[in-house]
């Protein structure tokens, strides 16, 4: 979702573990798109892996 928001001019298709990205206007650099997509995946992975830790910390601070 974040990648689509940041790059609305890129068509994204995923199928069987593969992702295909096609610039709609031809202005985006393919190498840069790949790096940005992997960065978004990495951010999501870190978010998912640390969510329980952050919830525990927030509960400890707020007393919930």
N, CA, C and O atoms as a Tripos MOL2 file, in Angstrom:
@<TRIPOS>MOLECULE
protein
  256   255    64     0     0
PROTEIN
NO_CHARGES

@<TRIPOS>ATOM
      1 N           0.8200   -1.1860    0.0000 N.3       1 UNK1
      2 CA          0.0000    0.0000    0.0000 C.3       1 UNK1
      3 C           0.8710    1.2600    0.0000 C.2       1 UNK1
      4 O           0.6040    2.2050   -0.7420 O.2       1 UNK1
      5 N           1.9030    1.2670    0.8270 N.am      2 UNK2
      6 CA          2.7690    2.4480    0.8920 C.3       2 UNK2
      7 C           3.4560    2.6850   -0.4500 C.2       2 UNK2
      8 O           3.5720    3.8250   -0.9000 O.2       2 UNK2
      9 N           3.9080    1.6110   -1.0850 N.am      3 UNK3
     10 CA          4.5920    1.7570   -2.3650 C.3       3 UNK3
     11 C           3.6510    2.3210   -3.4200 C.2       3 UNK3
     12 O           4.0420    3.1850   -4.2040 O.2       3 UNK3
     13 N           2.4140    1.8370   -3.4440 N.am      4 UNK4
     14 CA          1.4340    2.3680   -4.4010 C.3       4 UNK4
     15 C           1.1600    3.8450   -4.1480 C.2       4 UNK4
     16 O           0.9710    4.6180   -5.0870 O.2       4 UNK4
     17 N           1.1400    4.2300   -2.8810 N.am      5 UNK5
     18 CA          0.9270    5.6260   -2.5400 C.3       5 UNK5
     19 C           2.1060    6.4830   -3.0090 C.2       5 UNK5
     20 O           1.9100    7.5670   -3.5590 O.2       5 UNK5
     21 N           3.3290    5.9930   -2.7890 N.am      6 UNK6
     22 CA          4.5120    6.7580   -3.1650 C.3       6 UNK6
     23 C           4.7400    6.7880   -4.6700 C.2       6 UNK6
     24 O           5.2580    7.7710   -5.2010 O.2       6 UNK6
     25 N           4.3590    5.7230   -5.3570 N.am      7 UNK7
     26 CA          4.5870    5.6050   -6.8080 C.3       7 UNK7
     27 C           3.2870    5.2540   -7.5250 C.2       7 UNK7
     28 O           3.1300    4.1240   -7.9860 O.2       7 UNK7
     29 N           2.3590    6.1910   -7.6270 N.am      8 UNK8
     30 CA          1.0800    5.8860   -8.2640 C.3       8 UNK8
     31 C           1.1910    5.6240   -9.7620 C.2       8 UNK8
     32 O           0.2670    5.0690  -10.3570 O.2       8 UNK8
     33 N           2.2970    6.0090  -10.3790 N.am      9 UNK9
     34 CA          2.4650    5.8240  -11.8160 C.3       9 UNK9
     35 C           3.0440    4.4640  -12.1650 C.2       9 UNK9
     36 O           3.4000    4.2230  -13.3180 O.2       9 UNK9
     37 N           3.1440    3.5620  -11.1790 N.am     10 UNK10
     38 CA          3.7190    2.2340  -11.4160 C.3      10 UNK10
     39 C           2.6320    1.1800  -11.2450 C.2      10 UNK10
     40 O           1.9560    1.1320  -10.2170 O.2      10 UNK10
     41 N           2.4710    0.3410  -12.2540 N.am     11 UNK11
     42 CA          1.5360   -0.7770  -12.1750 C.3      11 UNK11
     43 C           2.2510   -1.9400  -11.4950 C.2      11 UNK11
     44 O           3.3660   -2.2920  -11.8810 O.2      11 UNK11
     45 N           1.6190   -2.5370  -10.4870 N.am     12 UNK12
     46 CA          2.2270   -3.6310   -9.7210 C.3      12 UNK12
     47 C           1.3360   -4.8580   -9.8240 C.2      12 UNK12
     48 O           0.1280   -4.7870   -9.5990 O.2      12 UNK12
     49 N           1.9490   -5.9790  -10.1660 N.am     13 UNK13
     50 CA          1.2430   -7.2560  -10.2030 C.3      13 UNK13
     51 C           2.0600   -8.2630   -9.4220 C.2      13 UNK13
     52 O           3.2810   -8.3190   -9.5630 O.2      13 UNK13
     53 N           1.3880   -9.0670   -8.5920 N.am     14 UNK14
     54 CA          2.0950  -10.1200   -7.8620 C.3      14 UNK14
     55 C           1.4160  -11.4500   -8.1580 C.2      14 UNK14
     56 O           0.1940  -11.5400   -8.2700 O.2      14 UNK14
     57 N           2.2600  -12.4920   -8.2820 N.am     15 UNK15
     58 CA          1.7370  -13.8080   -8.6260 C.3      15 UNK15
     59 C           2.7760  -14.8610   -8.2660 C.2      15 UNK15
     60 O           3.9220  -14.7660   -8.7070 O.2      15 UNK15
     61 N           2.4110  -15.8390   -7.4930 N.am     16 UNK16
     62 CA          3.2770  -16.9690   -7.1520 C.3      16 UNK16
     63 C           4.6450  -16.5480   -6.6390 C.2      16 UNK16
     64 O           5.6570  -17.1250   -7.0360 O.2      16 UNK16
     65 N           4.6920  -15.5510   -5.7630 N.am     17 UNK17
     66 CA          5.9510  -15.1190   -5.1840 C.3      17 UNK17
     67 C           6.7540  -14.1570   -6.0320 C.2      17 UNK17
     68 O           7.8610  -13.7830   -5.6440 O.2      17 UNK17
     69 N           6.2350  -13.7460   -7.1740 N.am     18 UNK18
     70 CA          6.9220  -12.7980   -8.0460 C.3      18 UNK18
     71 C           6.1610  -11.4750   -8.0740 C.2      18 UNK18
     72 O           4.9350  -11.4420   -7.9670 O.2      18 UNK18
     73 N           6.9030  -10.4030   -8.2180 N.am     19 UNK19
     74 CA          6.2970   -9.0830   -8.3300 C.3      19 UNK19
     75 C           6.7920   -8.4450   -9.6190 C.2      19 UNK19
     76 O           7.9930   -8.3960   -9.8820 O.2      19 UNK19
     77 N           5.8520   -7.9600  -10.4180 N.am     20 UNK20
     78 CA          6.2030   -7.2610  -11.6580 C.3      20 UNK20
     79 C           5.7910   -5.8050  -11.5190 C.2      20 UNK20
     80 O           4.6460   -5.5050  -11.1820 O.2      20 UNK20
     81 N           6.7290   -4.9040  -11.7800 N.am     21 UNK21
     82 CA          6.4470   -3.4740  -11.7100 C.3      21 UNK21
     83 C           6.6810   -2.8640  -13.0830 C.2      21 UNK21
     84 O           7.7380   -3.0510  -13.6850 O.2      21 UNK21
     85 N           5.6960   -2.1400  -13.5670 N.am     22 UNK22
     86 CA          5.7860   -1.5070  -14.8730 C.3      22 UNK22
     87 C           5.4590   -0.0320  -14.7460 C.2      22 UNK22
     88 O           4.3420    0.3200  -14.3690 O.2      22 UNK22
     89 N           6.4170    0.8410  -15.0540 N.am     23 UNK23
     90 CA          6.1120    2.2780  -15.0260 C.3      23 UNK23
     91 C           5.0490    2.6010  -16.0730 C.2      23 UNK23
     92 O           5.1870    2.2140  -17.2340 O.2      23 UNK23
     93 N           4.0140    3.2880  -15.6850 N.am     24 UNK24
     94 CA          2.9340    3.6300  -16.6090 C.3      24 UNK24
     95 C           3.3170    4.7820  -17.5280 C.2      24 UNK24
     96 O           2.8860    4.8390  -18.6800 O.2      24 UNK24
     97 N           4.1180    5.6860  -17.0190 N.am     25 UNK25
     98 CA          4.4840    6.8540  -17.8260 C.3      25 UNK25
     99 C           5.9000    6.7690  -18.3730 C.2      25 UNK25
    100 O           6.3000    7.6220  -19.1660 O.2      25 UNK25
    101 N           6.6640    5.7690  -17.9730 N.am     26 UNK26
    102 CA          8.0130    5.6070  -18.4700 C.3      26 UNK26
    103 C           9.0260    6.5710  -17.8850 C.2      26 UNK26
    104 O          10.1270    6.7000  -18.4200 O.2      26 UNK26
    105 N           8.6820    7.2490  -16.8010 N.am     27 UNK27
    106 CA          9.5850    8.2370  -16.2260 C.3      27 UNK27
    107 C          10.4350    7.6620  -15.0990 C.2      27 UNK27
    108 O          11.5010    8.2040  -14.8050 O.2      27 UNK27
    109 N           9.9970    6.5870  -14.4650 N.am     28 UNK28
    110 CA         10.6910    6.0340  -13.3200 C.3      28 UNK28
    111 C          11.8420    5.1390  -13.7480 C.2      28 UNK28
    112 O          11.7520    4.4310  -14.7510 O.2      28 UNK28
    113 N          12.9100    5.1770  -12.9910 N.am     29 UNK29
    114 CA         14.0800    4.3410  -13.2270 C.3      29 UNK29
    115 C          13.8030    2.9580  -12.6300 C.2      29 UNK29
    116 O          13.4580    2.8550  -11.4520 O.2      29 UNK29
    117 N          13.9490    1.9080  -13.4190 N.am     30 UNK30
    118 CA         13.6310    0.5560  -12.9760 C.3      30 UNK30
    119 C          14.4910    0.1290  -11.7860 C.2      30 UNK30
    120 O          13.9850   -0.5110  -10.8650 O.2      30 UNK30
    121 N          15.7610    0.4660  -11.7880 N.am     31 UNK31
    122 CA         16.6350    0.0890  -10.6780 C.3      31 UNK31
    123 C          16.1980    0.7870   -9.3950 C.2      31 UNK31
    124 O          16.1620    0.1680   -8.3320 O.2      31 UNK31
    125 N          15.8710    2.0550   -9.4900 N.am     32 UNK32
    126 CA         15.4130    2.8090   -8.3260 C.3      32 UNK32
    127 C          14.0960    2.2470   -7.8070 C.2      32 UNK32
    128 O          13.9010    2.1570   -6.5950 O.2      32 UNK32
    129 N          13.1960    1.8700   -8.6990 N.am     33 UNK33
    130 CA         11.9200    1.2840   -8.2800 C.3      33 UNK33
    131 C          12.1440    0.0030   -7.4950 C.2      33 UNK33
    132 O          11.5000   -0.2190   -6.4700 O.2      33 UNK33
    133 N          13.0470   -0.8340   -7.9650 N.am     34 UNK34
    134 CA         13.3450   -2.0800   -7.2700 C.3      34 UNK34
    135 C          13.8900   -1.8260   -5.8790 C.2      34 UNK34
    136 O          13.4930   -2.4940   -4.9240 O.2      34 UNK34
    137 N          14.7920   -0.8720   -5.7550 N.am     35 UNK35
    138 CA         15.3560   -0.5360   -4.4490 C.3      35 UNK35
    139 C          14.2840    0.0140   -3.5210 C.2      35 UNK35
    140 O          14.2350   -0.3560   -2.3480 O.2      35 UNK35
    141 N          13.4370    0.8820   -4.0220 N.am     36 UNK36
    142 CA         12.3820    1.4590   -3.1920 C.3      36 UNK36
    143 C          11.3580    0.4100   -2.7670 C.2      36 UNK36
    144 O          10.8550    0.4540   -1.6450 O.2      36 UNK36
    145 N          11.0480   -0.5290   -3.6530 N.am     37 UNK37
    146 CA         10.1050   -1.5890   -3.3110 C.3      37 UNK37
    147 C          10.6830   -2.4790   -2.2150 C.2      37 UNK37
    148 O           9.9890   -2.8100   -1.2540 O.2      37 UNK37
    149 N          11.9470   -2.8660   -2.3520 N.am     38 UNK38
    150 CA         12.5840   -3.6880   -1.3180 C.3      38 UNK38
    151 C          12.6640   -2.9390    0.0080 C.2      38 UNK38
    152 O          12.5070   -3.5460    1.0670 O.2      38 UNK38
    153 N          12.9040   -1.6360   -0.0350 N.am     39 UNK39
    154 CA         12.9320   -0.8350    1.1750 C.3      39 UNK39
    155 C          11.5650   -0.8470    1.8630 C.2      39 UNK39
    156 O          11.4900   -0.9620    3.0860 O.2      39 UNK39
    157 N          10.4880   -0.7280    1.0860 N.am     40 UNK40
    158 CA          9.1410   -0.7930    1.6640 C.3      40 UNK40
    159 C           8.8750   -2.1520    2.3040 C.2      40 UNK40
    160 O           8.2870   -2.2280    3.3830 O.2      40 UNK40
    161 N           9.3050   -3.2220    1.6420 N.am     41 UNK41
    162 CA          9.1410   -4.5610    2.2190 C.3      41 UNK41
    163 C           9.9190   -4.6980    3.5190 C.2      41 UNK41
    164 O           9.4220   -5.2690    4.4900 O.2      41 UNK41
    165 N          11.1410   -4.1740    3.5350 N.am     42 UNK42
    166 CA         11.9790   -4.2350    4.7240 C.3      42 UNK42
    167 C          11.3300   -3.4700    5.8810 C.2      42 UNK42
    168 O          11.3060   -3.9570    7.0110 O.2      42 UNK42
    169 N          10.8090   -2.2820    5.6030 N.am     43 UNK43
    170 CA         10.1310   -1.5010    6.6430 C.3      43 UNK43
    171 C           8.9360   -2.2510    7.2060 C.2      43 UNK43
    172 O           8.7100   -2.2400    8.4160 O.2      43 UNK43
    173 N           8.1660   -2.9040    6.3350 N.am     44 UNK44
    174 CA          6.9970   -3.6520    6.7850 C.3      44 UNK44
    175 C           7.4030   -4.8450    7.6310 C.2      44 UNK44
    176 O           6.7430   -5.1540    8.6240 O.2      44 UNK44
    177 N           8.4760   -5.5160    7.2540 N.am     45 UNK45
    178 CA          8.9640   -6.6660    8.0220 C.3      45 UNK45
    179 C           9.3860   -6.2250    9.4200 C.2      45 UNK45
    180 O           9.0450   -6.8830   10.4030 O.2      45 UNK45
    181 N          10.1140   -5.1330    9.5180 N.am     46 UNK46
    182 CA         10.5460   -4.6210   10.8240 C.3      46 UNK46
    183 C           9.3350   -4.2060   11.6570 C.2      46 UNK46
    184 O           9.2780   -4.4790   12.8560 O.2      46 UNK46
    185 N           8.3730   -3.5510   11.0220 N.am     47 UNK47
    186 CA          7.1610   -3.1480   11.7330 C.3      47 UNK47
    187 C           6.4530   -4.3670   12.3160 C.2      47 UNK47
    188 O           6.0720   -4.3680   13.4870 O.2      47 UNK47
    189 N           6.2780   -5.3980   11.5020 N.am     48 UNK48
    190 CA          5.5750   -6.5980   11.9610 C.3      48 UNK48
    191 C           6.3330   -7.3070   13.0830 C.2      48 UNK48
    192 O           5.7220   -7.7960   14.0330 O.2      48 UNK48
    193 N           7.6630   -7.3650   12.9750 N.am     49 UNK49
    194 CA          8.4520   -8.0780   13.9720 C.3      49 UNK49
    195 C           8.5490   -7.3310   15.2920 C.2      49 UNK49
    196 O           8.7710   -7.9600   16.3270 O.2      49 UNK49
    197 N           8.3940   -6.0200   15.2930 N.am     50 UNK50
    198 CA          8.5400   -5.2460   16.5250 C.3      50 UNK50
    199 C           7.2090   -4.7750   17.1000 C.2      50 UNK50
    200 O           7.1910   -4.0870   18.1210 O.2      50 UNK50
    201 N           6.1090   -5.1270   16.4700 N.am     51 UNK51
    202 CA          4.8000   -4.6650   16.9230 C.3      51 UNK51
    203 C           4.5020   -5.1110   18.3510 C.2      51 UNK51
    204 O           4.0280   -4.3060   19.1530 O.2      51 UNK51
    205 N           4.7630   -6.3500   18.6820 N.am     52 UNK52
    206 CA          4.4700   -6.8380   20.0400 C.3      52 UNK52
    207 C           5.3330   -6.1260   21.0810 C.2      52 UNK52
    208 O           4.8620   -5.8320   22.1790 O.2      52 UNK52
    209 N           6.5820   -5.8480   20.7460 N.am     53 UNK53
    210 CA          7.4670   -5.1390   21.6750 C.3      53 UNK53
    211 C           6.9410   -3.7170   21.9090 C.2      53 UNK53
    212 O           6.8960   -3.2500   23.0470 O.2      53 UNK53
    213 N           6.5470   -3.0380   20.8410 N.am     54 UNK54
    214 CA          6.0450   -1.6720   20.9780 C.3      54 UNK54
    215 C           4.7520   -1.6290   21.7690 C.2      54 UNK54
    216 O           4.5400   -0.7180   22.5690 O.2      54 UNK54
    217 N           3.8770   -2.6200   21.5490 N.am     55 UNK55
    218 CA          2.6280   -2.6720   22.3240 C.3      55 UNK55
    219 C           2.9130   -2.8670   23.8100 C.2      55 UNK55
    220 O           2.2850   -2.2260   24.6520 O.2      55 UNK55
    221 N           3.8560   -3.7470   24.1350 N.am     56 UNK56
    222 CA          4.2320   -3.9750   25.5290 C.3      56 UNK56
    223 C           4.7910   -2.7090   26.1610 C.2      56 UNK56
    224 O           4.4420   -2.3740   27.2940 O.2      56 UNK56
    225 N           5.6510   -2.0050   25.4420 N.am     57 UNK57
    226 CA          6.2050   -0.7590   25.9660 C.3      57 UNK57
    227 C           5.1220    0.2950   26.1920 C.2      57 UNK57
    228 O           5.1150    0.9670   27.2230 O.2      57 UNK57
    229 N           4.2190    0.4380   25.2420 N.am     58 UNK58
    230 CA          3.1560    1.4290   25.3790 C.3      58 UNK58
    231 C           2.2400    1.0670   26.5370 C.2      58 UNK58
    232 O           1.8250    1.9440   27.2950 O.2      58 UNK58
    233 N           1.9180   -0.2220   26.6830 N.am     59 UNK59
    234 CA          1.0900   -0.6550   27.8200 C.3      59 UNK59
    235 C           1.7960   -0.3750   29.1480 C.2      59 UNK59
    236 O           1.1560    0.0200   30.1230 O.2      59 UNK59
    237 N           3.1160   -0.5790   29.1850 N.am     60 UNK60
    238 CA          3.8620   -0.3080   30.4140 C.3      60 UNK60
    239 C           3.9020    1.1670   30.7540 C.2      60 UNK60
    240 O           3.8370    1.5310   31.9280 O.2      60 UNK60
    241 N           4.0080    2.0170   29.7550 N.am     61 UNK61
    242 CA          4.0710    3.4640   29.9880 C.3      61 UNK61
    243 C           2.7020    4.0250   30.3540 C.2      61 UNK61
    244 O           2.5920    4.8770   31.2360 O.2      61 UNK61
    245 N           1.6740    3.5560   29.6870 N.am     62 UNK62
    246 CA          0.3240    4.1030   29.9270 C.3      62 UNK62
    247 C          -0.3910    3.4010   31.0660 C.2      62 UNK62
    248 O          -1.4220    3.8840   31.5340 O.2      62 UNK62
    249 N           0.1370    2.2600   31.5250 N.am     63 UNK63
    250 CA         -0.4960    1.5370   32.6260 C.3      63 UNK63
    251 C          -1.7200    0.7570   32.2150 C.2      63 UNK63
    252 O          -2.5410    0.4030   33.0610 O.2      63 UNK63
    253 N          -1.8570    0.4850   30.9500 N.am     64 UNK64
    254 CA         -3.0250   -0.2360   30.4470 C.3      64 UNK64
    255 C          -2.9080   -1.7340   30.6670 C.2      64 UNK64
    256 O          -3.8110   -2.4850   30.2990 O.2      64 UNK64
@<TRIPOS>BOND
     1     1     2 1
     2     2     3 1
     3     3     4 2
     4     3     5 am
     5     5     6 1
     6     6     7 1
     7     7     8 2
     8     7     9 am
     9     9    10 1
    10    10    11 1
    11    11    12 2
    12    11    13 am
    13    13    14 1
    14    14    15 1
    15    15    16 2
    16    15    17 am
    17    17    18 1
    18    18    19 1
    19    19    20 2
    20    19    21 am
    21    21    22 1
    22    22    23 1
    23    23    24 2
    24    23    25 am
    25    25    26 1
    26    26    27 1
    27    27    28 2
    28    27    29 am
    29    29    30 1
    30    30    31 1
    31    31    32 2
    32    31    33 am
    33    33    34 1
    34    34    35 1
    35    35    36 2
    36    35    37 am
    37    37    38 1
    38    38    39 1
    39    39    40 2
    40    39    41 am
    41    41    42 1
    42    42    43 1
    43    43    44 2
    44    43    45 am
    45    45    46 1
    46    46    47 1
    47    47    48 2
    48    47    49 am
    49    49    50 1
    50    50    51 1
    51    51    52 2
    52    51    53 am
    53    53    54 1
    54    54    55 1
    55    55    56 2
    56    55    57 am
    57    57    58 1
    58    58    59 1
    59    59    60 2
    60    59    61 am
    61    61    62 1
    62    62    63 1
    63    63    64 2
    64    63    65 am
    65    65    66 1
    66    66    67 1
    67    67    68 2
    68    67    69 am
    69    69    70 1
    70    70    71 1
    71    71    72 2
    72    71    73 am
    73    73    74 1
    74    74    75 1
    75    75    76 2
    76    75    77 am
    77    77    78 1
    78    78    79 1
    79    79    80 2
    80    79    81 am
    81    81    82 1
    82    82    83 1
    83    83    84 2
    84    83    85 am
    85    85    86 1
    86    86    87 1
    87    87    88 2
    88    87    89 am
    89    89    90 1
    90    90    91 1
    91    91    92 2
    92    91    93 am
    93    93    94 1
    94    94    95 1
    95    95    96 2
    96    95    97 am
    97    97    98 1
    98    98    99 1
    99    99   100 2
   100    99   101 am
   101   101   102 1
   102   102   103 1
   103   103   104 2
   104   103   105 am
   105   105   106 1
   106   106   107 1
   107   107   108 2
   108   107   109 am
   109   109   110 1
   110   110   111 1
   111   111   112 2
   112   111   113 am
   113   113   114 1
   114   114   115 1
   115   115   116 2
   116   115   117 am
   117   117   118 1
   118   118   119 1
   119   119   120 2
   120   119   121 am
   121   121   122 1
   122   122   123 1
   123   123   124 2
   124   123   125 am
   125   125   126 1
   126   126   127 1
   127   127   128 2
   128   127   129 am
   129   129   130 1
   130   130   131 1
   131   131   132 2
   132   131   133 am
   133   133   134 1
   134   134   135 1
   135   135   136 2
   136   135   137 am
   137   137   138 1
   138   138   139 1
   139   139   140 2
   140   139   141 am
   141   141   142 1
   142   142   143 1
   143   143   144 2
   144   143   145 am
   145   145   146 1
   146   146   147 1
   147   147   148 2
   148   147   149 am
   149   149   150 1
   150   150   151 1
   151   151   152 2
   152   151   153 am
   153   153   154 1
   154   154   155 1
   155   155   156 2
   156   155   157 am
   157   157   158 1
   158   158   159 1
   159   159   160 2
   160   159   161 am
   161   161   162 1
   162   162   163 1
   163   163   164 2
   164   163   165 am
   165   165   166 1
   166   166   167 1
   167   167   168 2
   168   167   169 am
   169   169   170 1
   170   170   171 1
   171   171   172 2
   172   171   173 am
   173   173   174 1
   174   174   175 1
   175   175   176 2
   176   175   177 am
   177   177   178 1
   178   178   179 1
   179   179   180 2
   180   179   181 am
   181   181   182 1
   182   182   183 1
   183   183   184 2
   184   183   185 am
   185   185   186 1
   186   186   187 1
   187   187   188 2
   188   187   189 am
   189   189   190 1
   190   190   191 1
   191   191   192 2
   192   191   193 am
   193   193   194 1
   194   194   195 1
   195   195   196 2
   196   195   197 am
   197   197   198 1
   198   198   199 1
   199   199   200 2
   200   199   201 am
   201   201   202 1
   202   202   203 1
   203   203   204 2
   204   203   205 am
   205   205   206 1
   206   206   207 1
   207   207   208 2
   208   207   209 am
   209   209   210 1
   210   210   211 1
   211   211   212 2
   212   211   213 am
   213   213   214 1
   214   214   215 1
   215   215   216 2
   216   215   217 am
   217   217   218 1
   218   218   219 1
   219   219   220 2
   220   219   221 am
   221   221   222 1
   222   222   223 1
   223   223   224 2
   224   223   225 am
   225   225   226 1
   226   226   227 1
   227   227   228 2
   228   227   229 am
   229   229   230 1
   230   230   231 1
   231   231   232 2
   232   231   233 am
   233   233   234 1
   234   234   235 1
   235   235   236 2
   236   235   237 am
   237   237   238 1
   238   238   239 1
   239   239   240 2
   240   239   241 am
   241   241   242 1
   242   242   243 1
   243   243   244 2
   244   243   245 am
   245   245   246 1
   246   246   247 1
   247   247   248 2
   248   247   249 am
   249   249   250 1
   250   250   251 1
   251   251   252 2
   252   251   253 am
   253   253   254 1
   254   254   255 1
   255   255   256 2
@<TRIPOS>SUBSTRUCTURE
     1 UNK1         2 RESIDUE 1 A UNK
     2 UNK2         6 RESIDUE 1 A UNK
     3 UNK3        10 RESIDUE 1 A UNK
     4 UNK4        14 RESIDUE 1 A UNK
     5 UNK5        18 RESIDUE 1 A UNK
     6 UNK6        22 RESIDUE 1 A UNK
     7 UNK7        26 RESIDUE 1 A UNK
     8 UNK8        30 RESIDUE 1 A UNK
     9 UNK9        34 RESIDUE 1 A UNK
    10 UNK10       38 RESIDUE 1 A UNK
    11 UNK11       42 RESIDUE 1 A UNK
    12 UNK12       46 RESIDUE 1 A UNK
    13 UNK13       50 RESIDUE 1 A UNK
    14 UNK14       54 RESIDUE 1 A UNK
    15 UNK15       58 RESIDUE 1 A UNK
    16 UNK16       62 RESIDUE 1 A UNK
    17 UNK17       66 RESIDUE 1 A UNK
    18 UNK18       70 RESIDUE 1 A UNK
    19 UNK19       74 RESIDUE 1 A UNK
    20 UNK20       78 RESIDUE 1 A UNK
    21 UNK21       82 RESIDUE 1 A UNK
    22 UNK22       86 RESIDUE 1 A UNK
    23 UNK23       90 RESIDUE 1 A UNK
    24 UNK24       94 RESIDUE 1 A UNK
    25 UNK25       98 RESIDUE 1 A UNK
    26 UNK26      102 RESIDUE 1 A UNK
    27 UNK27      106 RESIDUE 1 A UNK
    28 UNK28      110 RESIDUE 1 A UNK
    29 UNK29      114 RESIDUE 1 A UNK
    30 UNK30      118 RESIDUE 1 A UNK
    31 UNK31      122 RESIDUE 1 A UNK
    32 UNK32      126 RESIDUE 1 A UNK
    33 UNK33      130 RESIDUE 1 A UNK
    34 UNK34      134 RESIDUE 1 A UNK
    35 UNK35      138 RESIDUE 1 A UNK
    36 UNK36      142 RESIDUE 1 A UNK
    37 UNK37      146 RESIDUE 1 A UNK
    38 UNK38      150 RESIDUE 1 A UNK
    39 UNK39      154 RESIDUE 1 A UNK
    40 UNK40      158 RESIDUE 1 A UNK
    41 UNK41      162 RESIDUE 1 A UNK
    42 UNK42      166 RESIDUE 1 A UNK
    43 UNK43      170 RESIDUE 1 A UNK
    44 UNK44      174 RESIDUE 1 A UNK
    45 UNK45      178 RESIDUE 1 A UNK
    46 UNK46      182 RESIDUE 1 A UNK
    47 UNK47      186 RESIDUE 1 A UNK
    48 UNK48      190 RESIDUE 1 A UNK
    49 UNK49      194 RESIDUE 1 A UNK
    50 UNK50      198 RESIDUE 1 A UNK
    51 UNK51      202 RESIDUE 1 A UNK
    52 UNK52      206 RESIDUE 1 A UNK
    53 UNK53      210 RESIDUE 1 A UNK
    54 UNK54      214 RESIDUE 1 A UNK
    55 UNK55      218 RESIDUE 1 A UNK
    56 UNK56      222 RESIDUE 1 A UNK
    57 UNK57      226 RESIDUE 1 A UNK
    58 UNK58      230 RESIDUE 1 A UNK
    59 UNK59      234 RESIDUE 1 A UNK
    60 UNK60      238 RESIDUE 1 A UNK
    61 UNK61      242 RESIDUE 1 A UNK
    62 UNK62      246 RESIDUE 1 A UNK
    63 UNK63      250 RESIDUE 1 A UNK
    64 UNK64      254 RESIDUE 1 A UNK
